[in-house]
Amino acid sequence: MSKEERISYYLFEAEKFHRAAVEELSRWELERKDEIIRDAAEKAWNAIVQATNALLIAKGVEEERIRSHRERRLALAQLELKDLTVKQKGFSDRYSAREYKLHALCFYEGEYVPEAVKEDVVEKVRRYIEDVKAIAGLEA
């Protein structure tokens, strides 16, 4: 696959997982089961991971160098030192915040405030994906 196809693939995956997370939140609104909101958080986290892959590849990072969350965090930090646009958008901080709040706290620990999870999933993840698309030159 070409670089552009890889970027498009990862953005497609990001949007797919974001939609699934929003659907899970709607289901949670009806059922109010802990595992549903935690699953929504994990799907939203995966959307961030996929969008981050797209961003890093778009900025020239080799896909083989971003196989783990640690590698993605390091690549984002290095990229922010070289790329003012990426730094201004705060991708490194945003990535780490979603990792901690959605993945570590909500999904694994079961520690969450429902309204905060909803804001993370619906708004913050969506904006992250939109910002990646803009930087990658793939605005909707």
Secondary structure, DSSP 8 states (H G I E B T S, - for coil): --HHHHHHHHHHHHHHHHHHHHHHHHHHHHH--HHHHHHHHHHHHHHHHHHHHHHHHHTT--GGG-SSHHHHHHHHHHHHHH-HHHHHHTHHHHHHHHIIIIIIIIIII----HHHHHIIIIIIHHHHHHHHHHHTT---
